């Protein structure tokens, strides 16, 4: 027991080291943009080649910016928002950059630059503060800005708003109306005031409805009508004639209701403009970039363009200006961008490229326009258009080039992180192979050596210019990573050196594996290498479906073939083949294994479950969804009893009660049908569910502990551990049926059934194989099945499919820890359940083996040792099955760093792979806690 616990703890430390190294790699690959750069750009230009320029003044005393979260382009139509659409002066479209989440989109709106991909992680905590933006420029001019809505604005601009009313819980997705109602109340009050220059309103209800109920929800048209009424309130206010009103979205919404990916629905949002001096209305929808809004607003507000801005101007929003003022705006933005290009690419590149020619041509036409107007000789519209075209062409080209070079890689952090993860994987492989109890070396001499080598490497790196880290926190992190690298190198060398002298040649026998294991391992290798293709990443669900279903079909065929061989032998009678007996036995064998074929055939339905779910989750298909939900809940306790996960009638009753309460809870939320209205009992049913589940866990654990203490034999200890893991498995299964969407509840039962079927066939076919090889084959099937069901649940490699709704079950406020735990348990339920189920099966298998009467006392006494070795073998191989693909994928990510789809496809997958290692750590942590409590 001591050795196994020691091995698991050491393995946890290895996983933590891998997480640390992978984190450093990702920070280097996705560096956080520095928004605190000194504004070293000059102010607004005062002259053009000796001709005096006059900056345009503000056209509007007040500006109202209405941001409707997740308002995609096709939502703002004459049917859904009639008043807003028909009364807009301009109907434009903005293309937003990825990631399509709120925090980076607010940064782009206010700074005019593209946020980095890592901002999707910062979006959860939204703690970063900007130091240069439109809001900062207004604050410097002592202009008053007022805000109401999403709390993210308050965290980004804590001092820039004179008055702000932020939503209490912006991340509480069950709030469809209350937060928006408060924002509208603030709007009505502020419309009566004249002391503010900017009013920002950020409505969240539409986004929340999408997350919870999807784009097919009947609440979406109602919410759009509510937003239409908001625009009408502003339009009919008494000060509207002095106002500019802009209605837009921070990002769009995927068809399923989520966002964060790169689909068209997520990346295009409308922008509707209203003002009291509207010259003409244009219904032609041109497309601009979201970053173009910041410099355009800077011109309209008569302030300096933010130093980070790389956007162009939107001509439709400037047409109320005179021709002279418009040319000033185009010249100012072009000058701003060409200075940024010179700093970025160098003056030689700019002078030798077409950029300088376009700029000079634009200035020449601009100067001729001003001189012609000054002399008042003739119509100067030709000069205006000539200058305008060159300025816009120049701005567009520089903007695109600067946007393409914003992703700067920190190669020193990438190298340190990738080296650390590689060494951790190598160390784990060595330990898995040699099975060395002494997994690490220690001592004062080693500690001093590691410190000396680490500081020497750091100083040498600084001297050579390879390491340029600044700041205490960053320096300590890099030193720690270097120290871990040095230690792992020394430890691996020590283990290999020891094994070299103790090598007997018998270790090579460990590489002799059954062909089935080699075939499954080859499939894992194929999947890992397939991640080099963006198409395979986007369609990874198909890969796992075909690999997993093919492996299970092969297993079913082998099982049927084994039965057929036995039937074939019995069909001979004294050398004569009896066809009648043969066919009867053949049919009997087929009927005997029909459940296996049904389970394997059912995978075709599960692969299309999401398409089916999209149909039955509509309001008019609630009867079908309810039937599907009831079927899953009824089969659930029956399956657990059949698979002996629950063994007593009391456990069966507990399981059935929790299933009933889950249905009642979903009914009270309106997701499924019930005989009468129970919408007022939501909290009652959920509280009863937690009470029943808590009672079951408490009673079961108490029984296990009492039973363990009453008997001190090894058999009792093994039984206690098995029962302890069954309690954990029941907890995970019960939580899953609560957190899963109604149509996904059937997956929980199906997962248990197909795992059980798979293990039984493996035991049947590999009777002569060693326990390690037999359990290794089961583990490989567990990995395949767990990954298949992960994608069957509706997950993908896009952030848009992350289901946030389970995190808010029973929550009245946003609690990040609870939300994170629930969302993780829901997303990775298949991995958690399948791995714990495998551990339960191995423990049960060894217990059954030890209880056979034909085993002698020596074998009986060694069963506990065998269990230790088998569990350790499984844990290490399972860890490597995740370590190796993640490490290879990080290497591929570095190789494809300039790929066209690096941020839209490869980057999201990298974060998913990183979190997969965190889930591995949590899984092994739960396993370790169980072993320590029940002391196998």
Secondary structure, DSSP 4 states (H G I P E B T S, - for coil): -HHHHHHHHHHHHHHHHHHHHHHHHHHHHTPPP-TT----S--S--EETTEE--PPPPS-SEEEEEEETT-BGGGSSTTTSHHHHHH-SEEEEEEPPSS-SHHHHHHHHHHSSPPPTTHHHHHHH-----SSSHHHHHHHTT--EEEEE-HHHHHH-TTT-SEEEE-S-TT-TT-SSHHHHHHHHHHHHHTT--S-SEEEEEE-HHHHHHHHH-TT-THHHHHHHHHHHHHHHHHTSTTGGGEEEEEE-SS---TTS--SS--HHHHEEEEEEEETT----B----EEETTHHHHHHHHHTT-PPPTT------GGGTTTS-HHHHHHHHHHHHHHHHHHHHHHH-HHHHHHSHHHHHHHHHHHHHHHHHHHHHHT-S--HHHHHHHHHHHHHHHHHHHHHHHHT-----HHHHHHHHHHHHHHHHHHHHHHHH--S------HHHHHHHHHHHHHHHHHHHHHTS----SHHHHHHHHHHHHHHHHHHHHHHHHHHHHHHS--SGGGGGG---HHHHHHHHHHHHHHHHTTSHHHHHTHHHHHHHHHHHHHHHHHHHHHHHHHHHHHHHTEETTEE-HHHHHHHHHHHHHHTHHHHHHHHTHHHHHTHHHHHHHHTSGGGHHHHHHHHHHHHHHHHHHHHHTTSS-SHHHHHHHHHHHHHHHHHHHHTTSS--SS--GGGHHHHHHHHHHHHHHHHHHHHHHHHHHHHH--SHHHHHHHHHHHHHHHHHHHHHHHHHHS-GGGHHHHHHHHHHHHHHHHHHHHH-TTS-HHHHHHHHHHHHHHHHHHHHHHTT--SSGGG---GGGGTT-SS--HHHHHHHHHHHHTHHHHHHHHHHHHHHHHHHHHHHT-TTS-HHHHHHHHHHHHHHHHHHHHHHHHHHHHHHHHHHHHHHHTTT-TTIIIIIHHHHHHHHHHHHHHHHHHHHHHHHHHHHT-
